[in-house]
Amino acid sequence: MLADEMATNETDVEKAVRDGAGMTVSEYIHSFRIDHAEYLLSNPADNNNIKISKIANVCGFSNRMSFYRDFVARYGVTPSECRRKAMIDLSYELTPPPAPSKRGGIES
């Protein structure tokens, strides 16, 4: 566990993440996964040959539909649209909406 690696307890890790990021540990991990997927999709020069389903899997999504749903909820476009726009404009970068309030938004 993360707490063991940091030589502390889970409560302290959860409090530090909530205080620093304004979300739970699972929300933070989920947000990181979605952001990493967006990075891979928006850099087609490096990742154009990787299937979207593989990117979803690499980023920790075992269910393709939940990946698409969560990606659209965060960025307002599908993963395919993100990749297509990035291929058109190599400087394309999505800006996520403002972070959810403490209890709203991202579900784990």
C-alpha positions in Angstrom: 0.0 0.0 0.0 1.0 3.6 -0.5 0.8 4.4 3.2 3.3 1.6 3.9 5.7 2.9 1.3 5.5 6.3 2.9 5.9 4.9 6.4 2.7 6.4 7.5 -1.0 5.3 7.8 -3.9 5.5 5.3 -5.7 8.2 7.3 -2.7 10.6 7.0 -2.3 9.8 3.2 -6.0 10.4 2.6 -5.9 13.7 4.6 -2.8 14.9 2.8 -4.3 14.2 -0.6 -7.7 15.8 0.3 -5.9 18.9 1.7 -3.5 19.2 -1.3 -5.8 18.2 -4.2 -9.2 18.7 -2.8 -10.3 15.2 -3.6 -10.1 11.6 -2.3 -7.3 9.3 -3.1 -9.5 7.3 -5.5 -10.7 10.5 -7.2 -7.1 11.7 -7.5 -6.0 8.4 -9.1 -9.0 8.4 -11.4 -8.2 12.0 -12.5 -4.6 11.0 -13.1 -5.6 8.1 -15.3 -8.0 10.2 -17.4 -5.3 12.9 -17.8 -2.7 10.4 -18.8 -5.1 8.9 -21.4 -5.7 12.4 -22.8 -1.9 13.0 -22.9 -1.4 9.8 -24.9 -4.3 10.6 -27.3 -3.2 14.2 -27.8 0.3 13.3 -28.8 -0.3 11.4 -32.0 3.3 11.7 -33.3 4.3 9.4 -30.4 1.2 7.3 -29.9 -0.8 7.2 -33.1 -0.4 3.5 -33.7 -1.7 2.5 -30.2 -5.4 1.6 -30.2 -7.7 3.6 -28.0 -8.8 0.4 -26.2 -5.1 -0.3 -25.4 -4.6 3.3 -24.1 -7.7 2.8 -21.9 -6.3 -0.5 -20.6 -2.8 0.9 -20.0 -4.4 3.8 -18.0 -6.2 1.4 -15.7 -9.6 1.1 -17.3 -10.8 -2.4 -17.7 -14.2 -1.3 -19.2 -14.1 0.5 -22.5 -17.5 2.1 -21.9 -16.6 3.6 -18.6 -13.4 5.0 -20.1 -15.4 6.7 -22.9 -18.1 8.0 -20.4 -15.5 9.3 -18.0 -13.3 10.9 -20.8 -16.3 12.7 -22.3 -17.4 13.9 -18.8 -14.0 15.4 -18.2 -13.1 16.8 -21.6 -16.3 17.1 -23.5 -15.1 15.1 -26.5 -14.7 11.4 -27.1 -11.2 9.8 -27.1 -11.5 9.4 -30.9 -12.3 13.1 -31.3 -9.4 14.0 -29.1 -7.0 12.0 -31.2 -8.5 13.3 -34.5 -8.2 17.0 -33.3 -4.6 16.3 -32.2 -3.7 14.9 -35.6 -5.1 18.0 -37.3 -3.4 20.4 -34.9 -0.3 19.0 -33.3 -0.4 21.8 -30.7 -4.0 20.8 -29.7 -4.5 20.6 -26.0 -7.6 20.0 -24.1 -8.4 22.0 -21.0 -10.4 20.1 -18.4 -13.3 21.8 -16.8 -12.8 23.2 -13.3 -12.2 20.5 -10.6 -15.4 19.2 -9.1 -16.5 20.3 -5.7 -15.4 18.2 -2.8 -18.2 15.6 -3.2 -19.3 16.1 -6.8 -17.9 15.0 -10.1 -15.5 12.1 -10.5 -16.7 8.7 -9.3 -14.4 5.8 -8.7 
